[in-house]
Amino acid sequence: MLPLHTRGRKVGAVESAWRWWRKQKKRMERSGNKILFDPAFPLIILLVVAIIVFIAYIIPKGGDKAMERGEKASDFYLHQDTLPPRSEGNAKVERERESTPQPVRAESKPIAAEVEPSRREGEVATWKSRAEAVKDTLLRGWTPYQMFARGHDEIRPTTNRTNDSWGGFGVTLIDGLDTLWIMGLKKEFETAVLTLKENVPNFSKDYNASFFETTIRHLGGLLSAASLSGDDGLLALADDLGQRLQKAFVDGKRFPRGVINMETGKVRSHSWARDQSVLAEIGSFQLEFSTLACLTGDVKYDELAADAWRAAEALQDEDGLFPTLISVEDEKGATKERTMGGLSDSFFEYLIKGYNLKKGEEGSDRLLRMYRRSIDGLQKRLLKTTEDGLDYVGSIGKTGAFQPRFDHLSCFIPAMLFQSDEEKDIELGKRILRTCTELYLRSPTGLSPEAVELHNGPSKEISIAEAKYVLRPETVESLYWLYIKTGDNWAREVGWEIFESFQRFTAAPYGLSGLTDVTCGSKHLAASAEDGRELRKGLTNKYANEKDEGRKDCSSYLNDSMQSFTFAETLKYFYLLFSDDADFTSSEVLEKFVFNTEGHPLPKCTV
């Protein structure tokens, strides 16, 4: 210990240390050890100590001051608390948020998604608490996006990287706005709107956008959020986008081109489509354009929608189906392929939804007629049944032969049928929906593969065509519309079982992630729903905060992708299925809104 007093006289710490040093130096020199007391050695020691102090104290404080000044990582703010608390059974989740955005370090540690099933042993959670559990899960995905990728299109939920593959217009912000509003997350909504307006004053950018995706995600999201909130700025942004998208109609053609440059207005078809348009493209913009015409008073949007529907009727074949590819130049079919799955799905959906939107107006009878004939064609050429009674929808290939592939995308069909007033449509929807839910319940993770192949033999022989799960919404969407139409509580119960699997196996460090393989490596579905439940007992996801207990960890199958429709559709439909929101949980919802194919509720109004 260094002496701080010498000969009764109080001396400073530096002087005392110096005297102690000289005394020790002489003692060590007498013993022959001179290395430690080389004249340069004290300077080296002092330099090392100074560096340690600088690293430990000066840099962190300086960094904090930089954060307070808005430098570096303060580009990303969080207008709420950090991660939401985990669900606690029937207990209501309390959220107290700061009114002022707080800066968050971009280099923070990973955010582990806390997932605990809301069901407790010996206790059945109320539907209200289940809706709260969905809200918590949404925030587990939304919060990391706001913290680390705010303003970008998407966040990579396992690696915390950003993705701007949709033009960098903040598609997650736009797609999620109305869901935040519906869930009552008004502060998150206001922060998202502020971020959007700061980053996207307009859509002028040298970017070749998909007409289809930009219409359903960006335009649909803006129109829905504007109508729900009354925000004129969002409507103005939607109008700016609409003005650009209308340029996809060139040379008097009634069908749009597939790709449009958002700055120059130059259009072309997709490179893989060879000067052709896809069926979904020519028939999945009418709801959005008609709504934009209604909200802005600009009738040209509605006229473009009506013209396309008139031209599309001529494409319907004698069986009531439509070609997947259409020549834009002569407006005729360009393939023998027929499907209600990918590339075509939302075209059929918009027939019945367009009728519901335009009911009583000129042209609405045409839409109903086209819809009815398409359902006849579905039953005649696309619908098959396995030996043990599972109904599925296949497709017609390029040669005209039937293909037994059943896509997850085709699970939108029950939702479409449930919006009809025909009892036979509702019964058909129930049959197809049963197959969709079986694909979830028989899966080892409780999540459906992207596509399977079924045959006329026993359904236990289902083979997986694509094992991935990309957080798709179609099955839960159909469960929601079944509950709205019939009040059948089975829809809620099976929806909750699916949601619990969703919570467990999509949890990622920075949000919610899809999976590359829903079987967690086994490559097989179980022979029954009960067998699927047994398989799930042996699996876990380390990011779900579950005890290992010797179970296989499936986290290595996370695909590091959280697409914007996770917020726009999947979590919205889960929430509405369990919610008691009067605007969206009664049969009157069809009198107030029509949902576009991205899950955005658009107001029913007259141009």
N, C-alpha and C positions, 0 to 999 in steps of 0.2 A: 504494500500500500504506500502511496506517495505521501510524505510528510508535508502538511500544510502549515506547520509552525516550526520555527527554528530559533533556538536560544531565547525563547520567550517573546520573540518579535513576530508578529503576524505578517506573513508574506503572501504574495499572490500564488495562484496555482502554477503559473508558467515558471516563475522564478524557482519555486520549490521543486518542480519537476526537473528543471535544469540542474540544480544542485544534486538531486538524487541521481541523475544520469551521470554526472562527472564522477561521483563517488563510486558508482557501480563500474564505470569504465576503468578507473584505476585498479579496482579490485580484480577485474577480469584480465587486465593487462599483466598484472603480477602473476596470474595463473597461466599465462601464455595464450589465452583465447582472445584474439583481437578481431576476428571476422565480424562479429555482430556489432562492433563499435567502430567500424570503418566510418569516416566522416560523411560518406554519402548515404549510409544505411538509414539514419533517422529521417532524411528527406524522403526516401522511398516509402518508409512506413507512413509518414504524414500524407503522402500523395495517395496511397492506397485507402487510408481512412477517409480522405476527402472525397474520393470517387464513390465509396460506399454510401456516405452521407448524401451525396448528390443524387444517387440512384434511388435511395430509400425515401427521401423526403422532398427534395426540390422538384424532381420531375413530376410526381403525382400531383403536387399542388399546382404546378404550372399547367398541367393538363386539365385539371378541374377548372382553372380560371379560363382556359381557352374554351372549354365547353360552355361556361357561363356567357362568354362573349359571342357564342354562336359560331365558333370556328370548328373546322374538321367535322366530327361525327354529328354535329347538331343539325345536319341536313335531314336527319330522321328524328321526328318527334313522336311522342306517344301521348295521345289526349285521353288517357285513362290510367288506371293502375296497371301493374305489371300483369302477370298471368292471373286469370280468374281462379278462385278457389275450386277445389274439386267438389263434385256433387256429394251431398250428404243426405241420402235417402229422401224423406219427405220434407226435410228442412228447406225453407226458402233461402235461396242464395242472395246474400246481401252484397251490393256493390256500391261503394262510396268512392267517387272519382274526383280528382282535382279539377278545378275549372280552368286552370292554365296549363297548356302543354308543357311537359317536362322533357329536357334533353336526355337522350339515352346513348350510351357509348355503343358504337357499331361493333366494337371488338368484345362485347360482353360474352360471358360463357353461354353455352347452348341452353336453350329453354326446353326442359323436359316436359312433354305434354303429360299432365297428371290425369290419369283416367281411373276412376273407380266406378264400377257399376252402381247405378242409383238404387237397384234392388237390394234390400238387406234381408238376411235370413229371418224368416218369420214375419216379414213385413212387405206389403205390396205398395210400391210407390204410386202416388197419385199421378194422373196424367199431367197435372200442372207441373209437378216436380220433374217429370220426364221431359216436358218442353223446356224447363230450365236447364236440364242436362244437355240438351241439344244446343242451347244458347252458350253454355260453357264451352262445349266442343268447338263451336264456331269461333269463339274468342281465342281458343288455343291455336287456331290457325290464323286468325286475323291479326292478333297481337304481334307475332313475329314478323308478319308481312309489313305492318305499320312501322315496326322498329328498324328493320334492316333492309326492306325493299320498297319502301313507300314511294310511290310515283312510278315505279317500274311495273311491267306487266305482271310478273309473277315472282315468287320466291322459290328457290329450291329447298324443300323442307328438311333434307338430311345434311346438306353441305353448306347451307346458308349463302348460296350464290343467287344472283338475280338473273332473270330471263326476260328479254324484250322481243320475243318472237312474234308478237301481235302488233308491232309497229311502235312500241314504247309509249302508247297513249294511256297507260295505267288501266289495263282491261280488268284487273282484279278489283280496283277501286270502283269502276263503273258497273261491273257485273254484280258487285256486292251491295251497292247502295240501297236498293229497295228491300233487301233482306235485313239490313241493319235497321231500317225504318220499321218494318213489320215486327221485328223482335223487340222494338222499343229501345234500341241502343242509340238514342238520339245524339249523345255526345260523340260517339264514334262516327255517326252519320255526318255530323257537322264538320268534324275534322277531315273526313274523307272528301267531302265536297270542297272544303278549303284547299286541300292538297291538289285536287283535280283542277280547280280553277287556276291555281298557281302554275301548274305544270302543263296544262292543256288549254291555252286560251282559245285555240281553234284546232282544226284537224289538218292544217296545211303542212304537209311533210312529204318529202320525196320518198315515198314508201308504197310499194305495190301491195295493196290490201285485198284480201278475199272479200268479195261483195257479200257473200252469204254470212260468213262469220262476223264481219263488221256490222252487218245489219242486225243480226239477232242478239249479239253481245253488247256492242257499243250503243247503237241506236235504240234497241229495245230497253237496255238498262237506263239510259238517260230519260227516255219517255216515261218509263214507269216511276222512276225517282222524282221526276218533275211533277207528275200528276199527283203522286201521294203527298209530296211535301209542299207543293205550290211554289217551288223555287224557279223563278223566271230565268235565272242564269243557266240552269240546266236545260231548260227548254230552248234557249238561244243556242246553246252548244249543240243540241240535237238538230236544230234547224241548219246550223252550219254543216253538220255531217250529212244531213239529208240532201243539201244542195250539191255536195260532192258526189254522193252515191247515185244520184239521178243521172249522172253523166255516163253510167254503165249502159244506158239505153242509147244506142247510136244508130244513125242512118234510118230512123223510123222503125227500128225493130222493136217488137213487143216483149222480147225476152232479154234480160240483162247479160252482159258478159261477166265471166267469173272473176276477173282480176281488174282492179282499177287503181291507178296512181293517185294518191290523195292530194298531190300538189298540182300535177299537170292535167289530170283527168283522162290521161291516155288509158285505153282499155285493151284487154286481150283475154283469151281463154287460158285456163290452166295448161301448163306445158304438157301434162299427161292426158289432157282431154282432147287435144288435136282439133281446135276450132269448133268445139262442141260445148254445150252447157249441160250441167247436171240437173236432173229433175228437181232435186231439193232447192237448187239455186233459183229456178224460174218460178217456184211456188212457195217460197218462204220469206217473202219480204212484204206481202200485201197487208198483213196485220199492222206492221210497223209504219208503213207508208200511209195507210188510211188513218191511223191514230195521229201521225204527224200532221196530216192535212186537217184533221179535226181540231187539234190543239193550236195550230198556227193560222188556220183559215186559208192556207194555200192549197187549192183543190188539185193542183197538178199532180201531187203525190197520189191522191186517190184515183185519178184518171190512169196513171201508170199501172196501179194495182188492178183496176178493172180490165184494162186492155190485156194484161198478161193472163188473167183468168179466162177471158174469152178465147184467146189463142190456145190455151192449154186444153180446152175441151176437145179440140180436134185431134189431140194426141191419144185420147182414150181408145183402147182397142175393143174388139167385140166382147171380150170377157170382162171389161171394166178396169183393166190395169193400164199402166203407162210405161213407156220405155225409160230406162235409166239415163240414157244420153240423148240429147236433142241437138240437132243442127241449128245454130243460131241464124244462119243465112236463110234457109227455107222453112224454118220452124216445123220440121218433121223429125220423127223418131230416127235414131241412128244406130239402134241395137235391138237384139231380140231379148236382152236381159230384162227381167221383171222382178222387182223386190219391194218390200216395205221396210227393209233394213237400211243400212248405210247407203248414202247418196240419194235416197228417195224418201226416207221416213217422214220428214216434216212437211213434204208436199201434201201427203194424204191428211195429216193432222190439220193443216191449214184449211182444208175444204170444209170440215165440220165447224172449225173455229171461225172461219170466215163467214159461214152461214149464221152462226150465233151472233157475230158482230154486226152483220148486215141484215138480219132478219126483218122482212117487211119492205126492204129497199129493192130497187131495181137490180136484177142480177143475182139476188140471193137464192132464188129457186134453182138457178144453174148450179150453184155450189152444192146444194143439197142433192141434186140429181147426180152430179159427179161423185159425191161421197157415197151415195147408196150403191151405185154401180161398182165402185171400187171395193166395197165390202163384199158384194156378190163375187167379184173376181178373186178376192182373198180366199173366200171359202171354197171356190171352185178349183183354184190352181195352186194356192200356196199353203193351205192349212192341211196338216197331217196329224195323225194320232198314233202314239205308241201302243204296243200290245196291251199295256196295263193302264192306258187311259190318260196319258199326258199329251195335251194338245200343243203343237208348236207351229211356227210359221217359217217355211223355207223360202227358196227363191228359184227363179228360172235362169239358167245360165246362158252363155252366148250361143250355145247350140240348140237351145230350146228345151233342154232336159232339166228335170227337177233336181235341186240340190238340197240335201237335208241339213244344211248349216243353219243354226238358230243363233242370231246375234243378240247380245244384251240390248243393243239399240232397238231391236224389235219389241222389247218389253214396254215401249211407249204405246203400243197398239191398244192394250186394255184402257189406258188413260183416255185415248181418243174415243174408244167405244163408249166409255162411261159418260161422255159429254153429249151423247145422243139421247133422244127421247124414246127410242125404240127398245122395248124390253128384250128383244132377241139380241140386240147389240150388247146389252149389259150382261146377259147370260154368256155370250161368246167371250166377252172380256174376262169374266170370272174364270173361265176354263183356261185361257191363255195365261192369266196372271198366276194361276196355281203352278204352272210349269216354271214361270219366272222365279217364284219364291222357292220352289224346290231346288233350283240351281244354287241358291244361297244356302239353304238349310243343309244340303248334302255336301257342301264344301267344307274341307277341314278347317278353314278360317272363318266360315260363315259368310264369305263374300263370293259373289258369283264371278265365274270366268267371263272374259270378253265374248267368247263364242264357243258353242258346243256343236256336236253332230249327233242327231237323234235318228233312229231308224224305226221301222214299224215293229221291231221286236220289243222285248222288255226294256223299260226305261233305265234299269240298272246297268245297261250296256252303253250308257251315254259316254261318248268320248270327247275329250277336251280339244278343241281346235286352236284356241288361244287362251292361255292360262292367266293372262294379266288381268288386273282390275285397276281402272283409272278413275275411281271415285264417281262412277256414273250414277245418274239419278233416276233412270227410267222406271225401275221396279217400284221404288218408294213413291214416285210420282203417281203411278197407277194405284198403289195402295191408298194414297191420299184421295184420289178421285172416286175410288170405290167407297170409301167411308163417307165422302160428301154426298154421293148419289144414293147410297143404301143405308148408311148408319151401321153397317156390319162391323161389330167390334173385333172380328177376326183380323181385319186390316190393321188395326192398331196393335194388337198383340203380336202378330208376326212382324210388323214393322219395328216394334221395340226389340225383338230378338235380333233382327238384322242390325239395328242401331248399336246394340251392345257389342256385336262383332266389329262394326265400323269403328267404335271407340277404341277397342283393344288393338286391332291389327293395322290401323292407319296412323297411329300415334308416332310422331317423329320429333327429333330435337328442335326443329324450327317450324312446326306446324303439323299438317296432316299429309300423308303420302300415299300414293297408289302402290300397288304391288306388281312385281313381275310375274309372280306365281301364287295364285290363291290356295294352292295345295301345299305350300311350304315344302316343295320338293318331291312330294309323293306322286304327282302327275295323275292322280285319280280322284274322282268324286265318290262319295260313299253311296251305298245301294239304297239308303233311305235317310230321311231327315234325322231319325233317332241315332243312326250310326254316325251321321255327321256331327251330332252333339257330342258323342263319345270321343270322336277324333279331336275335337276342340279342347277337350280336357287335358290333352297331352301337349298342347302348344301354348306358346306365350310370345310376347313382344317386350323386349327389355325397356322400351321407351314408354310402356304403359304402366310402369311402376307396379308391376305384379311380382309376386314372389316366384322365384324360379322353380323350386320344388322338383327338380329333375326333368322339367318339361323342355321341349325343343324350342329354341328361340327363332322366330321367323323374321326378325328385324333385318336380316341380310337380304331379304326379298323386297324391301322398300325401293321404289323406283325413282325417288328424289323428284317427284313432280306433284304439284298441287294446282291443277288447272282452275281457272276462274269460275267454271260452272259448279265447282264444289260449293261455293257460296251462293251463286245465283239460283241453283236448283237443288242439289242434293240435300244440303242442310236446311234450306228453306222448306222443302217438302217434308222432311223429318219433323221440323218444328210445327208446321201447320197440321200434320197428322195427329200430334199430341196436344196441340194448343186448344184453347177455348176462345180464341179471337173471333168475335162476332162477325167481323167483316169477311173472314176467310174460312170459317168452319161450319157454315150452314149452306143449304142448297141454294140460297139466294146469291151465293158468290157468282154464279153464272149469269145473274141478272146485272151485276155490277162490273164484272171484269171478264176479259178474255186473256188467257196466259199465252205468251208467245212460246216458241219452242225452246227458249233459254230460261223459261220459268219466270218471266217478267210479267206481272199483272198489268194489263193495259186497260184504261177506262173505256167502257162502252159509250160512245157518243156518236152523234150524227154530223156529217160534214155539211 
